Amino acid sequence: MRGTKTPNWADSPHDVREYIQEAHAISTNNTDLTGTGEGIHIGIIDSACSLPTYLADDYDVNQGSNHSFISTDEDDTTRHGTAVFRRAAAYAPDAEYSLYQTVRDDRRMPIDAFSDAITRCIEDGVDLVNISIGEPWRHPADAHPTVLETKRLLEEGIAVVAAAGNHFPARQQQRPPVHCPSAAQGVISVGAMVTECPHAPGQESATSREGPYYWLAADHGFNGELAPSNGVFCGEQGCVGGMCCEGNKKSSPWDRNPVSTEDKPDILAPMHTIRRRETETHGWEYIATGTSFSAPLVTGSIGAIFSELEAADEPIPDPYSLQSAARKSGASIEDAKTPLYDAAQLKTTLRE
C-alpha cells in the first residue's frame, strides 16, 4: 500500500473492503437480518463466467465456459462481474450463485448474448437476478430490447435488481435517464448514495477499527470513466475519540446518478468497494464508485430476506410486489426524492 493513505488500523485492502461492507450493512439495516441466502439461487448477468479460485472456493457458484454467451477466452472480460459478485455474496454468503457472461472486453453487451442469458436463468430456476449493466434510453422503456428480454424473467416470477446507470460528464453533456433494463416496471432500480464523514483521515485508532473509511491513493494514470473516490466516508461503527456517528455524518445521493425517470430509481444504496486495477508495470487498489455496486448490495440483502421467508414457510413475493415494497419501506434522505434501501423494514413490509 506504499504511496496510499488508508485507515491506521488497516493492514490490507481486504481489511478496508470488509469494513466498508459492514458499514453499508449498518446503514441499510442489513444487520437485523438472520437469513444468509441459504436455499436461494441468485443469477448475476455481467462480465464474468468464472471467478478466481481463491474467491469461488468459499461459495456455491455455478460457473465455467458454458456460462459464457459471448466469444471470449477471458473468465472475466472487465473484472466488473467479479466485483459485483463479491458485493452480493457479502450479504448472502450461503446462497447458490450462477454467473452469466454477456459483457465483452469493450464493455458492450450484445442483445443476443443477453437474451441467451435470460433463457438460461429461467432454465436454471434462479430466484433473483442482478443486472449491473444497462444503456441510457430517452424513449419509452418498454421499447428497449433489454427490457423486452427482462420481462421474460418477471413473467416467470423471477425478481430482478438492476443498477440505475451512471453519468459520465466527460462524454455526456446532459445527465442521462435511468438506464434500461433498470427503467422497467417490475425491476428494482437502484441508484447510489454516499455518507460523508467530516473528520480528517488519520485521526482513528491504529489498534481497533473505528472512524471513517477511505483509500487515498496517488494518481496512477487511471483512465476509466469513473475515477476512484478520494473522499472520507462514514464507517457507521463509532467515530474517532468515542464520538457517535449520528449528527456528524451526512448522507446524500451520489452526484453522478442518472436523472430520475418516471419515478425511477426506486431506491438508493451505498456503492463503494475496494477494487484492484492492473497495469503493465504494477497493480493498485482504489475505492470504486458506480450504481453497479449499489445494486448487488440490494440483491444480496433480498436473497437473505428470501431465505428467511422460506425458512418460515412464508411466500416469496412476486417481482412487482417486491418492487413496490422496496420503495414503500425505504428510509428518507434529506433533500432526496428517492429513499434509502432499508432491509429490515422491507422484510417487515413483506410480512404485513
C-alpha positions as CSV (number, residue, x, y, z in Angstrom):
1,M,0.0,0.0,0.0
2,R,3.0,2.3,-0.5
3,G,2.0,5.8,-1.5
4,T,-1.5,5.2,-0.3
5,K,-3.2,6.6,2.8
6,T,-5.6,4.1,4.5
7,P,-7.1,3.9,7.9
8,N,-4.5,3.4,10.6
9,W,-5.9,0.1,11.7
10,A,-5.9,-1.4,8.1
11,D,-3.2,-3.9,7.2
12,S,-4.6,-4.8,3.7
13,P,-7.2,-4.0,1.1
14,H,-9.3,-6.9,2.4
15,D,-9.5,-5.1,5.8
16,V,-10.9,-2.0,4.3
17,R,-13.3,-3.9,1.9
18,E,-14.7,-5.8,4.9
19,Y,-15.1,-2.6,6.9
20,I,-16.9,-0.9,4.0
21,Q,-19.2,-4.0,3.7
22,E,-20.0,-3.8,7.4
23,A,-20.6,0.0,7.3
24,H,-23.0,-0.5,4.4
25,A,-24.9,-3.3,6.2
26,I,-25.4,-1.0,9.1
27,S,-26.6,1.9,7.0
28,T,-29.2,-0.2,5.2
29,N,-30.3,-2.2,8.3
30,N,-29.0,-5.5,7.0
31,T,-27.6,-6.3,10.4
32,D,-31.1,-7.1,11.6
33,L,-31.5,-9.9,9.1
34,T,-30.9,-13.5,10.2
35,G,-31.0,-15.1,6.7
36,T,-27.8,-15.8,4.8
37,G,-29.3,-16.6,1.4
38,E,-29.4,-20.4,2.1
39,G,-31.8,-22.1,-0.3
40,I,-31.9,-19.1,-2.6
41,H,-30.5,-19.2,-6.2
42,I,-29.1,-15.8,-7.4
43,G,-28.1,-15.1,-11.0
44,I,-25.5,-12.5,-12.0
45,I,-25.6,-11.3,-15.6
46,D,-22.4,-9.4,-16.1
47,S,-18.8,-9.8,-17.4
48,A,-17.8,-13.0,-15.6
49,C,-18.3,-16.7,-16.4
50,S,-15.8,-17.9,-13.7
51,L,-14.3,-16.4,-10.5
52,P,-10.8,-16.6,-9.2
53,T,-10.2,-19.8,-7.3
54,Y,-9.5,-18.1,-4.1
55,L,-13.0,-16.5,-4.2
56,A,-15.0,-19.3,-5.8
57,D,-13.9,-21.8,-3.3
58,D,-15.7,-20.0,-0.5
59,Y,-19.1,-20.0,-2.2
60,D,-21.6,-22.2,-4.0
61,V,-21.1,-21.0,-7.6
62,N,-22.2,-22.4,-10.9
63,Q,-19.6,-21.2,-13.4
64,G,-17.4,-22.1,-16.3
65,S,-17.1,-21.7,-20.1
66,N,-20.7,-22.9,-20.6
67,H,-21.8,-19.9,-18.6
68,S,-20.4,-17.5,-21.3
69,F,-22.7,-16.2,-24.0
70,I,-20.0,-14.2,-25.9
71,S,-16.9,-15.1,-27.9
72,T,-14.0,-14.8,-25.4
73,D,-11.4,-16.8,-23.6
74,E,-11.5,-14.5,-20.6
75,D,-13.0,-15.7,-17.3
76,D,-14.0,-12.0,-16.6
77,T,-13.7,-9.7,-19.5
78,T,-13.6,-6.5,-17.4
79,R,-13.3,-7.8,-13.8
80,H,-16.5,-6.0,-13.2
81,G,-18.5,-9.2,-12.7
82,T,-16.2,-10.4,-10.1
83,A,-16.6,-7.2,-8.1
84,V,-20.4,-7.4,-8.4
85,F,-20.4,-11.0,-7.2
86,R,-18.3,-10.1,-4.2
87,R,-20.7,-7.4,-3.2
88,A,-23.7,-9.6,-3.4
89,A,-22.1,-12.6,-1.7
90,A,-21.1,-10.3,1.2
91,Y,-24.8,-10.1,2.2
92,A,-26.0,-13.5,1.1
93,P,-22.9,-15.8,1.6
94,D,-24.9,-19.1,1.7
95,A,-26.9,-18.5,-1.5
96,E,-26.3,-20.6,-4.6
97,Y,-24.9,-18.3,-7.4
98,S,-24.9,-18.7,-11.2
99,L,-22.8,-16.5,-13.4
100,Y,-23.9,-15.4,-16.9
101,Q,-21.2,-13.7,-19.0
102,T,-22.7,-11.3,-21.5
103,V,-20.3,-8.2,-21.5
104,R,-17.4,-8.1,-23.9
105,D,-14.0,-6.5,-23.1
106,D,-15.1,-3.3,-24.8
107,R,-17.9,-3.1,-22.2
108,R,-20.6,-3.7,-24.8
109,M,-23.3,-6.3,-24.3
110,P,-24.8,-7.9,-27.5
111,I,-28.5,-8.3,-27.2
112,D,-28.4,-11.9,-28.4
113,A,-26.0,-12.7,-25.5
114,F,-28.3,-11.1,-23.0
115,S,-31.3,-12.9,-24.5
116,D,-29.5,-16.3,-24.2
117,A,-28.5,-15.5,-20.6
118,I,-32.1,-14.7,-19.7
119,T,-33.2,-18.0,-21.2
120,R,-30.6,-19.8,-19.2
121,C,-31.6,-18.0,-16.0
122,I,-35.1,-19.3,-16.5
123,E,-33.9,-22.8,-17.3
124,D,-31.7,-22.8,-14.2
125,G,-34.5,-21.8,-11.9
126,V,-32.9,-18.8,-10.3
127,D,-35.0,-16.9,-7.7
128,L,-33.3,-13.5,-8.2
129,V,-31.1,-11.8,-10.8
130,N,-28.7,-8.9,-10.5
131,I,-28.1,-6.8,-13.7
132,S,-25.4,-4.2,-13.2
133,I,-25.2,-3.2,-16.8
134,G,-27.5,-1.1,-19.0
135,E,-28.0,1.6,-21.6
136,P,-29.4,5.1,-21.4
137,W,-32.6,5.4,-23.3
138,R,-34.7,8.5,-23.8
139,H,-37.7,6.7,-25.3
140,P,-40.4,4.6,-23.6
141,A,-38.6,1.9,-21.6
142,D,-40.9,-0.9,-22.8
143,A,-39.5,-0.4,-26.3
144,H,-35.9,-1.2,-25.3
145,P,-34.7,-4.7,-26.3
146,T,-33.2,-5.4,-22.9
147,V,-36.5,-4.5,-21.2
148,L,-38.4,-6.8,-23.5
149,E,-36.0,-9.6,-22.6
150,T,-36.0,-8.8,-18.9
151,K,-39.8,-9.0,-18.8
152,R,-39.4,-12.7,-19.5
153,L,-37.8,-13.1,-16.1
154,L,-40.6,-11.1,-14.4
155,E,-43.3,-13.2,-16.1
156,E,-41.6,-16.3,-14.6
157,G,-41.8,-14.7,-11.2
158,I,-38.1,-14.1,-11.0
159,A,-37.1,-10.9,-9.2
160,V,-34.7,-8.5,-10.9
161,V,-32.4,-5.9,-9.3
162,A,-30.7,-3.6,-11.7
163,A,-28.2,-0.7,-11.5
164,A,-29.8,2.7,-12.5
165,G,-26.7,3.8,-14.5
166,N,-24.1,6.5,-14.2
167,H,-23.5,9.9,-15.6
168,F,-20.1,10.4,-17.4
169,P,-19.6,14.2,-17.7
170,A,-16.6,13.8,-19.9
171,R,-18.7,12.4,-22.8
172,Q,-22.3,13.2,-21.8
173,Q,-23.3,16.9,-21.8
174,Q,-26.7,16.0,-20.4
175,R,-27.4,13.8,-17.4
176,P,-28.8,10.6,-18.9
177,P,-32.1,9.0,-17.8
178,V,-32.2,5.8,-15.8
179,H,-30.7,3.1,-17.9
180,C,-32.5,0.1,-19.4
181,P,-33.4,-2.5,-18.2
182,S,-33.4,-0.7,-14.8
183,A,-36.1,1.6,-16.0
184,A,-38.6,-1.2,-16.5
185,Q,-41.6,-1.5,-14.2
186,G,-41.2,-4.6,-12.0
187,V,-37.4,-4.2,-11.8
188,I,-36.0,-2.8,-8.6
189,S,-33.9,0.1,-9.9
190,V,-31.0,1.1,-7.6
191,G,-29.2,4.4,-7.6
192,A,-26.2,5.2,-5.4
193,M,-25.7,7.3,-2.3
194,V,-22.8,8.3,-0.1
195,T,-22.4,9.1,3.6
196,E,-19.6,11.5,4.2
197,C,-17.6,11.9,7.4
198,P,-16.4,15.4,8.5
199,H,-13.2,14.1,10.2
200,A,-9.9,14.3,8.6
201,P,-8.2,10.9,7.8
202,G,-5.5,9.7,10.2
203,Q,-7.3,10.5,13.5
204,E,-8.6,7.0,14.0
205,S,-7.1,4.3,16.2
206,A,-4.2,2.1,14.9
207,T,-5.3,-0.9,17.0
208,S,-9.1,-1.1,16.8
209,R,-11.4,-0.5,13.9
210,E,-13.2,2.8,14.2
211,G,-13.9,6.0,12.4
212,P,-14.3,6.7,8.7
213,Y,-13.1,4.6,5.7
214,Y,-11.0,6.0,2.9
215,W,-8.4,4.9,0.4
216,L,-6.4,8.0,-0.6
217,A,-4.2,6.9,-3.5
218,A,-1.9,8.7,-5.8
219,D,-3.0,9.2,-9.5
220,H,-1.6,6.1,-11.3
221,G,-2.9,7.2,-14.6
222,F,-6.4,5.9,-14.1
223,N,-8.2,6.1,-17.5
224,G,-11.6,4.8,-16.5
225,E,-14.7,6.9,-16.9
226,L,-15.5,6.8,-13.2
227,A,-12.4,7.9,-11.3
228,P,-11.5,6.4,-7.9
229,S,-13.1,8.1,-4.9
230,N,-10.7,10.0,-2.6
231,G,-13.3,11.1,-0.1
232,V,-13.7,10.3,3.5
233,F,-16.8,8.3,4.4
234,C,-18.7,7.2,7.5
235,G,-17.8,3.8,8.9
236,E,-21.0,3.6,10.9
237,Q,-19.3,1.8,13.7
238,G,-18.3,4.6,16.1
239,C,-16.4,7.7,15.2
240,V,-13.0,8.8,16.4
241,G,-12.5,9.5,20.0
242,G,-15.6,7.7,21.1
243,M,-17.9,10.1,19.3
244,C,-21.2,9.0,17.8
245,C,-21.7,8.9,14.0
246,E,-25.2,10.3,14.2
247,G,-25.2,14.0,14.0
248,N,-21.8,14.1,12.3
249,K,-22.3,12.1,9.1
250,K,-24.1,13.4,6.1
251,S,-26.0,11.1,3.6
252,S,-26.8,12.3,0.1
253,P,-27.5,10.9,-3.4
254,W,-24.4,10.4,-5.4
255,D,-23.8,13.3,-7.8
256,R,-23.4,11.0,-10.8
257,N,-26.7,9.2,-10.6
258,P,-28.8,9.4,-13.7
259,V,-31.8,11.8,-13.7
260,S,-35.0,10.4,-12.3
261,T,-37.1,8.8,-14.9
262,E,-40.8,8.0,-14.3
263,D,-40.2,7.6,-10.6
264,K,-37.1,5.5,-11.1
265,P,-34.7,4.7,-9.5
266,D,-36.8,3.0,-6.8
267,I,-34.2,3.2,-4.0
268,L,-30.7,4.3,-3.3
269,A,-27.9,2.2,-1.7
270,P,-24.3,2.6,-0.8
271,M,-21.9,1.9,-3.6
272,H,-18.2,1.8,-2.5
273,T,-16.0,-1.2,-2.7
274,I,-12.2,-1.8,-3.0
275,R,-11.2,-2.9,-6.4
276,R,-7.7,-3.7,-7.9
277,R,-6.5,-2.3,-11.2
278,E,-3.7,-4.0,-13.1
279,T,-1.3,-2.2,-15.5
280,E,1.7,-3.5,-17.4
281,T,4.0,-2.4,-14.6
282,H,2.1,-2.8,-11.4
283,G,-1.3,-3.2,-9.7
284,W,-3.0,-0.9,-7.2
285,E,-6.3,-0.7,-5.2
286,Y,-8.8,2.0,-5.1
287,I,-12.4,2.8,-3.9
288,A,-14.6,2.1,-6.9
289,T,-17.8,4.0,-7.5
290,G,-21.0,3.5,-9.5
291,T,-24.5,2.2,-9.2
292,S,-23.1,-1.1,-10.4
293,F,-22.0,-1.7,-6.8
294,S,-25.2,-0.4,-5.2
295,A,-27.4,-3.0,-6.9
296,P,-25.6,-6.1,-5.7
297,L,-25.8,-5.0,-2.1
298,V,-29.6,-4.9,-2.5
299,T,-29.5,-8.2,-4.4
300,G,-27.6,-10.0,-1.7
301,S,-29.8,-8.5,1.0
302,I,-33.0,-9.5,-0.7
303,G,-31.5,-13.0,-1.1
304,A,-31.1,-13.1,2.7
305,I,-34.7,-11.9,3.2
306,F,-35.9,-14.6,0.8
307,S,-34.1,-17.3,2.8
308,E,-35.8,-16.1,6.0
309,L,-39.2,-16.2,4.3
310,E,-38.6,-19.7,3.0
311,A,-37.4,-20.9,6.4
312,A,-40.6,-19.6,8.0
313,D,-42.7,-21.2,5.2
314,E,-43.8,-17.7,4.1
315,P,-44.2,-17.0,0.4
316,I,-41.6,-15.2,-1.7
317,P,-43.3,-12.1,-3.3
318,D,-43.8,-11.7,-7.0
319,P,-41.4,-9.2,-8.6
320,Y,-44.0,-6.3,-8.8
321,S,-45.0,-6.7,-5.2
322,L,-41.3,-6.8,-4.2
323,Q,-40.5,-3.6,-6.2
324,S,-43.5,-1.8,-4.6
325,A,-42.4,-3.0,-1.1
326,A,-38.8,-1.8,-1.6
327,R,-40.0,1.7,-2.5
328,K,-42.6,1.8,0.3
329,S,-40.2,0.6,3.0
330,G,-37.2,2.9,2.1
331,A,-35.9,5.5,4.6
332,S,-36.0,9.2,3.7
333,I,-32.8,11.1,3.0
334,E,-32.6,14.8,3.3
335,D,-33.0,16.6,0.0
336,A,-33.6,13.3,-1.9
337,K,-36.7,12.2,-3.7
338,T,-35.6,8.6,-3.8
339,P,-35.5,6.7,-0.4
340,L,-32.6,4.8,1.0
341,Y,-32.9,1.0,0.9
342,D,-33.9,-0.4,4.3
343,A,-33.6,-4.2,4.6
344,A,-35.2,-4.7,8.0
345,Q,-38.2,-2.5,7.0
346,L,-38.5,-4.3,3.7
347,K,-38.8,-7.6,5.5
348,T,-41.4,-6.2,7.8
349,T,-43.4,-4.8,4.8
350,L,-43.3,-8.1,3.0
351,R,-44.7,-9.9,6.1
352,E,-47.6,-7.4,6.5
